[in-house]
Amino acid sequence: MSIPPFSQASLEWHEGQPYSAHFGDVYFSRESGLEETRHVFLRHNQLAERWQTMQQDAFTIVETGFGTGLNFLCAWQMWEHTAPSHVRLHFVSIEKFPLSHADLARALALWPELRQYSTALLAQYHQIVPGWQRLVFCQGRVQLTLLVGDVLALLPQLSSHADAWFLDGFAPSRNPEMWQEALFDNMAAFSHKHTTFATFTSAGIVKRGLQAAGFEVHKVAGHGRKRDMLCGRFTLNERPAMRAGRAVVIGGGIAGTASSHMLAERGWQVNLVEQEPALAQHASGNPVGVLYPKLARKDVPLGRLSLAGYLHSLRLLQQLGLDATAHARCGMLQLAFDQRELERCQTIAAQGFPPELLHWVDQEQAGNIAGIALQYGALYFPEAGWVRPRAYCEALAGHANITRTLATRVTGLSQHGNAWQVWTGEQLLDEADIVVIANAAQAASFVQSRHLPLEQVRGQISRLHHVDGAPVLHALLCTDGYISPLIDGAYCLGATFVPGDTTTSVRDEEHAQNLDMLKHMAPSLYDTLMPQAPTGRAAVRCTSVDYLPLVGPVLDAALLEARPPRYTADPASSLPWLPGLYVNTGHGSKGLTTAPIAAEMLACAIHHEPAPVDSELLAVLDPNRFVLRKLGLKRLVRGLACHPLRR
């Protein structure tokens, strides 16, 4: 999926009301936008009645045109008053021209009745960029997934069914590019037997398009001056059901604790199994980890995952409430240390990202931000920073639905009916509906997942104590490695990269590599800290042969190789899945950024909920991609984008 250039909404204000200069139309009824939303979208999707009697764990609304967020806030308000307390609302909204934070705040101030909801929205409505981003409210009970871009390009990237459609956006006469046959066909593709829709328009092109796509359409009384509107339901397809049960997650690092947390949030009783006596003892055990995105000039999967994971992790850390001793948004300077890096940084800076996400700073500005003299300009990420991985893992694993089984190594897995049995030696440790393998390179130790091509990479960090009277580094500095700001009286720098090395003893030669990096990145800081003997820590990270994580369901690779599937229109049905078995591993040095969003991808797929990323990215992370390509079945590399889940 290509990321389009970013463009915010161009607003005019007519008598205090927002007006789109681009579409030449108002965002909502001048008389009462609030009542119009309730009449058109809430009442004619029968939301109150459906929510009061709903049986499933989650309800998904998909909206075309987020605009001022009024429809979302009204739905959230009704949800809070009518839906059972244990279920979740997923609200997916597609917007080509998002409002700025200031314009959104001004528009929502028109509705004081919604103040508690608009305040919560505005608190998270930052760094809105093209693509997918998820905002989480009410401890996960309400989730807003914003898709920024063209609706016809983004709709096919959905990964779940809608329970209700809010067909908003501007009128067909003002916005003909949206109201196309492709819109209605995509709605049908992501609808089920009980999916409803409602829209303010009664235009013939809309009515005919919906009917042709398989919707039953009714023309009913509109709101205010609008005589008619349309509503109805889809007439095909059953909605798959999924209920929370018992899960085992193997691995107590960031991937395992995040996977446990996302499942626990959805009601699963999770047994988190870790072979060490405490969580976060291996690659997740460094005293400090850095959180920032690594972007590329062009749209590539790793860059897209890095940005989505970074924004997701920032919001997750905010929800977990880690204090200043465990996490700080100190800002990060990605130094343009040579001509190639300068061109990369400036190309990214010119792509129109909001300045609160990133912007270019010259050498002098970079030095002022850092608090020390620097030799380079930089790409500046104001919200990036550091986190203590152990504190992060502890917070994720602190959910009431998670129990911990420590100092226990899982040695085998077996299927027993519809359940998975988890073994330690000859002892049956647990039996669960699903198992998530998240124990780094040891994921390949199980018979079911030994086809995963995982690689181990040693990395060593170095710590240097601050010298009294010397300038203090206030921001994170990055090139191919990083230098942390001053934390607990010391700087952390690293990490080295030694593929295939699984030893963890600290080496002087790798300290020397880190010190050379420091000298190159910040010679003024190097001069004040030397001579000094660094301390350090080495750990082994896990990555894949293509440096992308492995996230998704696991295939029976032996059966697949013995009996490759024939061509079928439905790739999911042709593959020998191991139902209920998933993997979340291979995050390398970027686990703090990518593992939590990967855990959310898994949980969403298991529950048929909207994913936090597009379906192309889900497919790229398919853990079975290597064996499928080896067998000439590249067309079947889909992973979570198509996996048929049982239960």
For each residue, the residues with C-beta under 8 A, 3 or more apart:
1: 131 153 157 299 304 614 616 617
2: 299
3: 130 131 149 299 304
4: 130 149 150 153
5: 130 351 352
6: 129 130 148 351 352 353 354
7: 96 97 352
8: 97 98 99 100
9: 20 22 97 98 99 100 103
10: 20 21 22 97
11: 18 19 20 21 99 103
12: 18 19 20 21
13: 16 17 18 19 106
14: 17 19 26
15: 30
16: 13 110
17: 13 14 26 27 28 30 110
18: 11 12 13 26 27 68 99 103 106 107
19: 11 12 13 14 25 26 27
20: 9 10 11 12 23 24 25 26 27 97 170
21: 10 11 12 24
22: 9 10 97
23: 20 170 174 175
24: 20 21 174
25: 19 20 170 171 174 175
26: 14 17 18 19 20 29 30
27: 17 18 19 20 33 67 68 70 107
28: 17 33 36 37 67 68 70
29: 26 32 33 35 36 223 224
30: 15 17 26 33
31: 35 36 224 225
32: 29 35 36 224
33: 27 28 29 30 36 37 70 110 111
34: 37 38 70 74 111 113 114
35: 29 31 32 38 39 223 224
36: 28 29 31 32 33 39 40 200 223 224
37: 28 33 34 40 41 42 70 71 74
38: 34 35 41 42 43 74 78
39: 35 36 42 43 44 222 223
40: 36 37 43 44 198 199 200 222 223 229
41: 37 38 44 45 47 71 74 75 166 168 198
42: 37 38 39 45 47 48 74 75 78
43: 38 39 40 46 47 48
44: 39 40 41 196 198 220 229 231
45: 41 42 50 61 164 165 166 196 197 198 231
46: 43 49 50 196
47: 41 42 43 50 51 75 78 79 82 164
48: 42 43 51 52 78 82
49: 46 52 53
50: 45 46 47 53 54 59 163
51: 47 48 54 59 78 79 82 83 84
52: 48 49 82 83
53: 49 50
54: 50 51 59 83 84 87
55:
56: 59 87 239 241 242
57: 86 87 88 242 243 244 266 267 607
58: 87 88 89 90 266 607 608 609
59: 50 51 54 56 79 83 87 88 89 90 163 164
60: 90 91 92 160 161 162 163 164 609 610
61: 45 75 89 90 91 92 162 163 164 165 166
62: 92 93 94 158 162 164 165 166 190 610
63: 66 71 72 91 92 93 94 165 166 168
64: 93 94 151 165 166 167 168 169 178 183
65: 93 94 95 151 168 169 170 178
66: 63 69 71 72 93 94 95 98 146
67: 27 28 70 71 95 99 168 169
68: 18 27 28 99 104 107 108
69: 66 72 73 93 104 108 118 121 125
70: 27 28 33 34 37 67 73 74 107 108 111 114
71: 37 41 63 66 67 74 75 93 166 168
72: 63 66 69 75 76 91 93 121 144
73: 69 70 76 77 108 111 114 117 118 121
74: 34 37 38 41 42 70 71 77 78 114
75: 41 42 47 61 71 72 78 79 89 91
76: 72 73 79 80 89 91 117 137 142
77: 73 74 80 81 114 117
78: 38 42 47 48 51 74 75 81 82
79: 47 51 59 75 76 82 83 89 142
80: 76 77 83 138 142
81: 77 78
82: 47 48 51 52 78 79
83: 51 52 54 59 79 80 87 89
84: 51 54 87
85: 141
86: 57 267
87: 54 56 57 58 59 83 84 141
88: 57 58 59 140 141 142 143 266 609
89: 58 59 61 75 76 79 83 141 142 143
90: 58 59 60 61 143 145 160 609 610
91: 60 61 63 72 75 76 142 143 144 145
92: 60 61 62 63 145 147 158 162 610
93: 62 63 64 65 66 69 71 72 144 145 146 147 166
94: 62 63 64 65 66 147 148 149 151 154 155
95: 65 66 67 98 146 147 148
96: 7 148 149 150 151
97: 7 8 9 10 20 22
98: 8 9 66 95 128 146 148
99: 8 9 11 18 67 68 103 104 107
100: 8 9 103 104
101: 104 105 122 125 126
102: 105 106
103: 9 11 18 99 100 106 107
104: 68 69 99 100 101 107 108 121 122 125
105: 101 102 108 109 118 122
106: 13 18 102 103 109
107: 18 27 68 70 99 103 104 110
108: 68 69 70 73 104 105 111 114 118 121 122
109: 105 106 112 118
110: 16 17 33 107
111: 33 34 70 73 108 114 115 118
112: 109 115
113: 34
114: 34 70 73 74 77 108 111 117 118
115: 111 112 118 119
116: 119 120
117: 73 76 77 114 120 121
118: 69 73 105 108 109 111 114 115 121 122
119: 115 116 122 123
120: 116 117 123 124 137
121: 69 72 73 104 108 117 118 124 125 135 137 144
122: 101 104 105 108 118 119 125
123: 119 120
124: 120 121 135 136 137 315 318
125: 69 101 104 121 122 128 135
126: 101 354 356 383
127: 133 311 314 354 356 357 383
128: 98 125 133 146 148 354
129: 6 133 148 307 311 353 354 357
130: 3 4 5 6 148 149
131: 1 3 147 148 149 304 307 308 613 614
132: 145 146 147 308 611 612 613 614
133: 127 128 129 145 146 148 308 311 312 612
134: 143 144 145 146 312 315 600 612
135: 121 124 125 143 144 145 146 315
136: 124 140 142 143 144 315 316 319
137: 76 120 121 124 141 142 143 144
138: 80 141 142
139: 265 319
140: 88 136 143 265 266 319
141: 85 87 88 89 137 138
142: 76 79 80 88 89 91 136 137 138
143: 88 89 90 91 134 135 136 137 140
144: 72 91 93 121 134 135 136 137
145: 90 91 92 93 132 133 134 135 610 612
146: 66 93 95 98 128 132 133 134 135
147: 92 93 94 95 131 132 154 157
148: 6 94 95 96 98 128 129 130 131 133
149: 3 4 94 96 130 131 153 154
150: 4 96 153 154 177
151: 64 65 94 96 154 155 169 178 183
152: 155 177 178 180 182 183 186
153: 1 4 149 150 156 157
154: 94 147 149 150 151 157 158 614
155: 94 151 152 158 182 183 186 187 190
156: 153 186 189 615
157: 1 147 153 154 614 615 616
158: 62 92 154 155 162 186 190 610 611 615
159: 604 605 610 611 615 618 640 641
160: 60 90 190 604 608 609 610 611
161: 60 190 191 192 195 237 239 240 608
162: 60 61 62 92 158 165 187 190 191 195
163: 50 59 60 61 192 194 195 196 239
164: 45 47 59 60 61 62 195 196 197 198
165: 45 61 62 63 64 162 187 191 195 196 197 198
166: 41 45 61 62 63 64 71 93 197 198 199
167: 64 197 198 199 200 201 206 230
168: 41 63 64 65 67 71 199 200
169: 64 65 67 151 175 178 179
170: 20 23 25 65 174 175 178
171: 25 174 175 201 203
172: 175 176 179 201 203 205 206
173: 176 203
174: 23 24 25 170 171
175: 23 25 169 170 171 172 178 179
176: 172 173 179 180
177: 150 152 180
178: 64 65 151 152 169 170 175 183
179: 169 172 175 176 183 203 205 206 209
180: 152 176 177 183 184 209
181: 184 185 209 212
182: 152 155 185 186
183: 64 151 152 155 178 179 180 186 187 209
184: 180 181 187 188 209 210 212 213 215
185: 181 182 188 189 213
186: 152 155 156 158 182 183 189 190
187: 155 162 165 183 184 190 191 197 210 213 215 234
188: 184 185 191 213 214 215 234 236
189: 156 185 186
190: 62 155 158 160 161 162 186 187
191: 161 162 165 187 188 195 214 215 234 236 237
192: 161 163 195 234 237 238 239
193: 234 235 236 237 238 239
194: 163 233 234 239
195: 161 162 163 164 165 191 192 233 234 239
196: 44 45 46 163 164 165 231 232 233 234
197: 45 164 165 166 167 187 210 215 230 231 232 233 234
198: 40 41 44 45 164 165 166 167 229 230 231
199: 40 166 167 168 206 229 230 231
200: 36 40 167 168 222 223 226 229
201: 167 171 172 206 229 230
202: 206 207 219 222 226 227 228 229 230
203: 171 172 173 179 206 207
204: 207 208
205: 172 179 208 209
206: 167 172 179 199 201 202 203 209 210 230
207: 202 203 204 210 211 217 219 230
208: 204 205 211 212
209: 179 180 181 183 184 205 206 212 213
210: 184 187 197 206 207 213 215 217 230 232
211: 207 208 215 216 217
212: 181 184 208 209
213: 184 185 187 188 209 210
214: 188 191 234 235 236
215: 184 187 188 191 197 210 211 232 233 234 235
216: 211 232 233 234 235
217: 207 210 211 230 231 232
218: 230 231 232
219: 202 207 228 229 230
220: 44 228 229 230 231
221: 227 228 229
222: 39 40 200 202 226 227 228 229
223: 29 35 36 39 40 200 226 229
224: 29 31 32 35 36
225: 31
226: 200 202 222 223 229
227: 202 221 222
228: 202 219 220 221 222
229: 40 44 198 199 200 201 202 219 220 221 222 223 226
230: 167 197 198 199 201 202 206 207 210 217 218 219 220
231: 44 45 196 197 198 199 217 218 220
232: 196 197 210 215 216 217 218
233: 194 195 196 197 215 216
234: 187 188 191 192 193 194 195 196 197 214 215 216 237
235: 193 214 215 216
236: 188 191 193 214
237: 161 191 192 193 234
238: 192 193
239: 56 161 163 192 193 194 195 608
240: 161 608 645
241: 56 647
242: 56 57 606 607 608 645 647
243: 57 647
244: 57 263 266 267 268 269
245: 268 269 432 433 434 647
246: 268 269 270 271 430 431 432 433
247: 260 263 268 269 270 271 432 433 434 435 436
248: 270 271 273 420 422 429 430 432 434 435 436
249: 256 259 260 263 270 271 272 273 435 436 438
250: 256 273 410 422 435 436 437 438 439 443
251: 255 256 273 274 437 438 439 440 442 443 585
252: 256 257 272 273 274 276 278 279 280 281 284 393 397 404 406
253: 256 257 279 280 282 283 284 389 393 438 439 440 591 595
254: 257 258 280 284 389 392 393 396 587 591 592 595 596
255: 251 258 259 438 440 584 585 587 591 595 598 599
256: 249 250 251 252 253 259 260 272 274 436 438 439 584
257: 252 253 254 260 261 272 279 280 392 393 394 396 397
258: 254 255 261 262 396 584 595 596 598 599 600
259: 249 255 256 262 263 436 438 584 598 599 602 603
260: 247 249 256 257 263 264 270 272 396 397 399 402 436
261: 257 258 264 265 396 397 399 402 599
262: 258 259 265 266 599 600 602 603
263: 244 247 249 259 260 266 268 270 401 436 602 603 606
264: 260 261 267 268 269 270 399 400 401 402
265: 139 140 261 262 399 603
266: 57 58 88 140 244 262 263 603 606 607
267: 57 86 244 264 401
268: 244 245 246 247 263 264 401 434
269: 244 245 246 247 264 401 403
270: 246 247 248 249 260 263 264 399 401 402 403
271: 246 247 248 249 403 404 405 430 432
272: 249 252 256 257 260 397 402 403 404 405
273: 248 249 250 251 252 405 408 410 422 429 430
274: 251 252 256 278 279 281 404 405 406 407 408
275: 407 408 409 410 439
276: 252 279 281 282 406 407
277: 281 406 407
278: 252 274 281 406
279: 252 253 257 274 276 284 390 393 394 397 404 406
280: 252 253 254 257 284 285 389 390 392 393 394
281: 252 274 276 277 278 284 285
282: 253 276 285 440 539 540
283: 253 286 440 459 539 540 541 542 591
284: 252 253 254 279 280 281 289 389 390 393 591
285: 280 281 282 389 390 537 539
286: 283 289 389 461 492 495 537 539
287: 388 463 492 537
288: 386 387 388 389 484 487 492
289: 284 286 386 387 388 389 392 592
290: 332 384 385 386 387 476 478 482 484 592
291: 310 313 314 317 384 385 386 387 592 593
292: 310 332 334 381 384 385 476 478 593
293: 303 306 307 309 310 381 384 593
294: 302 303 306 590
295: 303 306 307 348 358
296: 299 300 302 303 344 348
297: 343 344 347 348
298: 303
299: 1 2 3 296 303 304
300: 296 303 304
301: 304 305 548 616 617 620
302: 294 296 305 306 547 548
303: 293 294 295 296 298 299 300 306 307
304: 1 3 131 299 300 301 307 308 613 617
305: 301 302 308 309 548 549 594 597 613 617 620 621
306: 293 294 295 302 303 309 310 590 593 594
307: 129 131 293 295 303 304 310 311
308: 131 132 133 304 305 311 312 597 612 613 617
309: 293 305 306 312 313 590 593 594 595 596 597 598
310: 291 292 293 306 307 313 314 384 593
311: 127 129 133 307 308 314 315
312: 133 134 308 309 315 316 596 597 600 612
313: 291 309 310 316 317 592 593 596 597
314: 127 291 310 311 317 318 329 383
315: 124 134 135 136 311 312 318 319
316: 136 312 313 319 320 596
317: 291 313 314 320 322 327 387 392
318: 124 314 315 321
319: 136 139 140 315 316
320: 316 317 392 395 396
321: 318 395
322: 317 326 327 387 391 392 395
323: 326 327
324: 327 328
325: 388 391
326: 322 323 387 388 391 392 395
327: 317 322 323 324 385 386 387 388 391 392
328: 324 385 386 485
329: 314 382 383 384 385
330: 384 385 386 474 475 476 485
331: 369 380 381 382 383 384 385 474 475 476
332: 290 292 380 381 384 385 475 476 477 478
333: 361 366 369 370 374 378 379 380 475 476 477 478
334: 292 345 378 379 380 381 478 479
335: 341 366 374 376 377 378 477 478 479 521
336: 341 342 344 345 346 376 377 378 379
337: 341 376 479 520 521
338: 341 342
339: 342 343
340: 343 344
341: 335 336 337 338 344 345 479
342: 336 338 339 345 346 376 377
343: 297 339 340 346 347
344: 296 297 336 340 341 347 348
345: 334 336 341 342 348 349 360 377 378 379
346: 336 342 343 349 350 360
347: 297 343 344 350 351
348: 295 296 297 344 345 351 353 358 379
349: 345 346 353 358 359 360 379
350: 346 347
351: 5 6 347 348
352: 5 6 7
353: 6 129 348 349 357 358 359
354: 6 126 127 128 129 357
355: 358 359
356: 126 127 382 383
357: 127 129 353 354 381 382 383
358: 295 348 349 353 355 379 380 381 382
359: 349 353 355 379 380
360: 345 346 349 377 378 379 380
361: 333 365 366 369 377 378 379 380
362: 365 366 377
363: 366 367 374 375 376 377
364: 367 368
365: 361 362 368 369 377 380
366: 333 335 361 362 363 369 370 374 376 377 378 380
367: 363 364 370 371 372 373 374
368: 364 365 371
369: 331 333 361 365 366 380 474 475
370: 333 366 367 374 473 474 475 477 522
371: 367 368 471 472 473 474 475
372: 367 471 472 473 522 524 525
373: 367 471 524
374: 333 335 363 366 367 370 378 477 522 524
375: 363 523
376: 335 336 337 342 363 366
377: 335 336 342 345 360 361 362 363 365 366
378: 333 334 335 336 345 360 361 366 374
379: 333 334 336 345 348 349 358 359 360 361
380: 331 332 333 334 358 359 360 361 365 366 369
381: 292 293 331 332 334 357 358 384
382: 329 331 356 357 358
383: 126 127 314 329 331 356 357
384: 290 291 292 293 310 329 330 331 332 381 476
385: 290 291 292 327 328 329 330 331 332 476
386: 288 289 290 291 327 328 330 476 484 485 487
387: 288 289 290 291 317 322 326 327 391 392 592
388: 287 288 289 325 326 327 391 392
389: 253 254 280 284 285 286 288 289 392 393 592
390: 279 280 284 285 393 394
391: 322 325 326 327 387 388 394 395
392: 254 257 280 289 317 320 322 326 327 387 388 389 395 396 592
393: 252 253 254 257 279 280 284 389 390 396 397
394: 257 279 280 390 391 397 398
395: 320 321 322 326 391 392 398
396: 254 257 258 260 261 320 392 393 399 596
397: 252 257 260 261 272 279 393 394 402 404
398: 394 395 402
399: 260 261 264 265 270 396 402
400: 264
401: 263 264 267 268 269 270
402: 260 261 264 270 272 397 398 399
403: 269 270 271 272
404: 252 271 272 274 279 397
405: 271 272 273 274 408 429 430
406: 252 274 276 277 278 279
407: 274 275 276 277
408: 273 274 275 405 424 429
409: 275 424
410: 250 273 275 413 422 423 424 429 439 446
411: 423 424 425
412: 422 423 446 447
413: 410 420 421 422 423 435 446 447 448 581
414: 420 421 423
415: 419 420 421 578
416: 419 420 421 431
417:
418: 433 579 580 646 647
419: 415 416 431 432 433 580
420: 248 413 414 415 416 431 432 433 434 435 580 581
421: 413 414 415 416 428 430 431
422: 248 250 273 410 412 413 428 429 430 431 432 435
423: 410 411 412 413 414 426 427 428 429
424: 408 409 410 411 427 429
425: 411
426: 423
427: 423 424
428: 421 422 423 431
429: 248 273 405 408 410 422 423 424
430: 246 248 271 273 405 421 422
431: 246 416 419 420 421 422 428
432: 245 246 247 248 271 419 420 422 435
433: 245 246 247 418 419 420 580 647
434: 245 247 248 268 420 580 581 582 606
435: 247 248 249 250 413 420 422 432 580 581 582
436: 247 248 249 250 256 259 260 263 582 583 584 602
437: 250 251 443 446 449 554 581 582 583 584 585
438: 249 250 251 253 255 256 259 443 583 584 585
439: 250 251 253 256 275 410 442 443 585
440: 251 253 255 282 283 443 454 540 541 542 585
441: 444 454 455 456 540 542 585
442: 251 439 445
443: 250 251 437 438 439 440 446 449 452 454 542 550 583 585
444: 441 449 450 451 452 454
445: 442 450
446: 410 412 413 437 443 449 450
447: 412 413 450
448: 413 554 556 578 581
449: 437 443 444 446 452 554 581 583 623
450: 444 445 446 447 557
451: 444 557 624 626 627
452: 443 444 449 544 550 583 585 586 623 626
453: 544 545 626
454: 440 441 443 444 542 543 544 550 585 586
455: 441 499 500 542 543 544 545
456: 441 499 500 501 502 540 541 542
457: 497 498 499 500 501 540 541 542 543 588 589
458: 496 497 498 499 501 502 503 504 538 539 540 541
459: 283 494 495 496 497 498 538 539 540 541 589
460: 494 495 496 506 507 510 511 514 536 537 538
461: 286 492 493 494 495 514 536 537 538
462: 492 493 494 510 511 514 515 534 535 536
463: 287 490 491 492 493 534 535 536
464: 490 491 493 518 529 532 534
465: 489 490 529 532
466: 470 472 486 489 490 491 529
467: 470 528 529 532
468:
469:
470: 466 467 525 528 529
471: 371 372 373 524 525 528
472: 371 372 466 485 486
473: 370 371 372 477 483 484 485 486 491 522 525
474: 330 331 369 370 371 485 486
475: 330 331 332 333 369 370 371 485
476: 290 292 330 331 332 333 384 385 386 482 483 484 485
477: 332 333 335 370 374 473 482 483 521 522
478: 290 292 332 333 334 335 481 482 483
479: 334 335 337 341 482 517 520 521
480: 517
481: 478 493 494 495 514 517 521
482: 290 476 477 478 479 493 494 495
483: 473 476 477 478 491 492 493 517 518 521 522 525
484: 288 290 386 473 476 487 491 492 493
485: 328 330 386 472 473 474 475 476 491
486: 466 472 473 474 489 490 491
487: 288 386 484 490 491 492
488:
489: 465 466 486
490: 463 464 465 466 486 487
491: 463 464 466 473 483 484 485 486 487 525 529
492: 286 287 288 461 462 463 483 484 487
493: 461 462 463 464 481 482 483 484 514 515 517 518
494: 459 460 461 462 481 482 514 536
495: 286 459 460 461 481 482 514 589
496: 458 459 460 510 513 514
497: 457 458 459 589
498: 457 458 459 501 510
499: 455 456 457 458
500: 455 456 457
501: 456 457 458 498 540
502: 456 458 540
503: 458 538
504: 458 538 539 540
505: 538
506: 460 510 511 535 536 537 538
507: 460 510 511 538
508: 511 512
509: 512 513
510: 460 462 496 498 506 507 513 514 536 538
511: 460 462 506 507 508 514 515 534 536
512: 508 509 515 516
513: 496 509 510 516 517
514: 460 461 462 481 493 494 495 496 510 511 517 518 534 536
515: 462 493 511 512 518 519 526 530 534
516: 512 513 519 520
517: 479 480 481 483 493 513 514 520 521
518: 464 483 493 514 515 521 522 525 526 529
519: 515 516 522 523 526
520: 337 479 516 517 523
521: 335 337 477 479 481 483 517 518
522: 370 372 374 473 477 483 518 519 525 526
523: 375 519 520 526 527
524: 372 373 374 471 527 528
525: 372 470 471 473 483 491 518 522 528 529
526: 515 518 519 522 523 529 530
527: 523 524 530
528: 467 470 471 524 525
529: 464 465 466 467 470 491 518 525 526 532
530: 515 526 527
531:
532: 464 465 467 529
533:
534: 462 463 464 511 514 515
535: 462 463 506
536: 460 461 462 463 494 506 510 511 514
537: 285 286 287 460 461 506
538: 458 459 460 461 503 504 505 506 507 510
539: 282 283 285 286 458 459 504
540: 282 283 440 441 456 457 458 459 501 502 504
541: 283 440 456 457 458 459 587 588 589 591
542: 283 440 441 443 454 455 456 457 585 586 587 588
543: 454 455 457 547 586 587 588
544: 452 453 454 455 547 548 549 550 586
545: 453 455 626
546:
547: 302 543 544 588
548: 301 302 305 544 586 620 621
549: 305 544 584 585 586 587 588 594 595 598 621
550: 443 452 454 544 583 584 585 586 621 622 623
551: 583 584 598 601 602 618 621 623 639 640
552: 582 583 601 602 605 618 621 622 623 624 639 640 643
553: 577 578 579 581 582 605 623 624 639 640 643 645
554: 437 448 449 577 578 581 582 583 623 624
555: 560 575 576 577 578 624 627 628
556: 448 559 560 576 577 578
557: 450 451 560 561 624 627
558: 561 562
559: 556 562 563 576
560: 555 556 557 563 564 565 575 576 627 628 631
561: 557 558 564 627 631
562: 558 559
563: 559 560 576
564: 560 561 631 632 633
565: 560 568 574 575 633 636
566: 574
567:
568: 565 571 573 574
569:
570: 573 574
571: 568 574 575 635 636 638 642
572: 575 577 638 642 643 644
573: 568 570 644
574: 565 566 568 570 571 636
575: 555 560 565 571 572 624 636
576: 555 556 559 560 563
577: 553 554 555 556 572 643 644
578: 415 448 553 554 555 556 581
579: 418 553 645 646
580: 418 419 420 433 434 435 646
581: 413 420 434 435 437 448 449 553 554 578
582: 434 435 436 437 552 553 554 602 606
583: 436 437 438 443 449 452 550 551 552 554 623
584: 255 256 258 259 436 437 438 549 550 551 595 598 599 602
585: 251 255 437 438 439 440 441 443 452 454 542 549 550
586: 452 454 542 543 544 548 549 550
587: 254 255 541 542 543 549 590 591 594 595 598
588: 457 541 542 543 547 549 591
589: 457 459 495 497 541
590: 294 306 309 587 593 594
591: 253 254 255 283 284 541 587 588 594 595
592: 254 289 290 291 313 387 389 392 595 596
593: 291 292 293 306 309 310 313 590
594: 305 306 309 549 587 590 591 597 598
595: 253 254 255 258 309 549 584 587 591 592 598 599
596: 254 258 309 312 313 316 396 592 599 600
597: 305 308 309 312 313 594 600 601 612 613
598: 255 258 259 309 549 551 584 587 594 595 601 602 621
599: 255 258 259 261 262 584 595 596 602 603
600: 134 258 262 312 596 597 603 604 611 612
601: 551 552 597 598 604 605 611 612 613 618 621 640
602: 259 262 263 436 551 552 582 584 598 599 605 606 640
603: 259 262 263 265 266 599 600 606 607 609
604: 159 160 600 601 607 609 610 611 612
605: 159 552 553 601 602 608 609 611 618 640 643 645
606: 242 263 266 434 582 602 603 645
607: 57 58 242 266 603 604
608: 58 160 161 239 240 242 605 645
609: 58 60 88 90 160 603 604 605
610: 60 62 90 92 145 158 159 160 604
611: 132 158 159 160 600 601 604 605 614 615 618 640
612: 132 133 134 145 308 312 597 600 601 604
613: 131 132 304 305 308 597 601 617 618
614: 1 131 132 154 157 611 617 618
615: 156 157 158 159 611 618 619 641
616: 1 157 301 619 620 641
617: 1 301 304 305 308 613 614 620 621
618: 159 551 552 601 605 611 613 614 615 621 622 638 639 640 641
619: 615 616 622 637 638 639 640 641
620: 301 305 548 616 617 625
621: 305 548 549 550 551 552 598 601 617 618 639 640
622: 550 552 618 619 625 628 637 638 639 640 641
623: 449 452 550 551 552 553 554 583 639
624: 451 552 553 554 555 557 575 627 628 637 639
625: 620 622 628 629 637 639
626: 451 452 453 545 629 630
627: 451 555 557 560 561 624 630 631
628: 555 560 622 624 625 631 633 634 636 637
629: 625 626 632 633 634 637
630: 626 627
631: 560 561 564 627 628
632: 564 629
633: 564 565 628 629 636 637
634: 628 629 637
635: 571
636: 565 571 574 575 628 633
637: 619 622 624 625 628 629 633 634
638: 571 572 618 619 622 641 642 643
639: 551 552 553 618 619 621 622 623 624 625 642 643
640: 159 551 552 553 601 602 605 611 618 619 621 622 643
641: 159 615 616 618 619 622 638
642: 571 572 638 639
643: 552 553 572 577 605 638 639 640
644: 572 573 577
645: 240 242 553 579 605 606 608
646: 418 579 580
647: 241 242 243 245 418 433
